[in-house]
Amino acid sequence: MLRKKIGINIKPLAQREKEVFDCLVKGMKTSEIATKFDLKPNTISTIKKTIYRKLNLNNPYDLFQYAMIQKLQKQ
């Protein structure tokens, strides 16, 4: 299901979104990410929603799968 989405309607992530994306892929929780960047958890939740929308993802599994595919494509 995810393969069909890759490359379709994907928008580039802003720098902060990339940083949060990397933290999410590492398994960090919203509260941990908020502490790391000195932001409120609600701000991180909003950034997460934006990441999911821009990358056309539905859940954390899709996020992880997308990250792995991107890593393989860079090799």
PyMOL commands that set and color helices and strands:
alter all, ss='L'
color gray80, all
select helices_A, chain A and resi 2-5+15-25+30-37+41-54+60-74
alter helices_A, ss='H'
color red, helices_A
deselect
rebuild
show_as cartoon
